[in-house]
Amino acid sequence: MPSLMSRIREVWLDRAIPPSLEDMEQYKSSLAQVQELADKIDALDWPGTEPLHDWGKNAPRLWLNKRKENELDKTRNQVSCLKSENWM
């Protein structure tokens, strides 16, 4: 179960983090669903829900990191375009 929870986090949950505020409601919904899933698994006394709980607890930091990453990518692309146009 622990490897499954880590895989869910890496493949599905990390991709669910929106890069902007536009999809914040959907993100909040995902957070609630993850918490509900983790609670149900805990109720069954199955191990390995820590990655799900951690993801929920760290949601603000994860979103901010994604936002920063997205903005840095945009800036790099703009600078790259300027360089290719011989502006620099």
Secondary structure, 3 states (H helix, E strand, C coil): CHHHHHHHHHHHHHHHCCCCHHHHHHHHHHHHHHHHHHHHHHHCCCCCCHHHHHHHHCHHHHHHHHHHHHHHHHHHHHHHHHHHCCCC
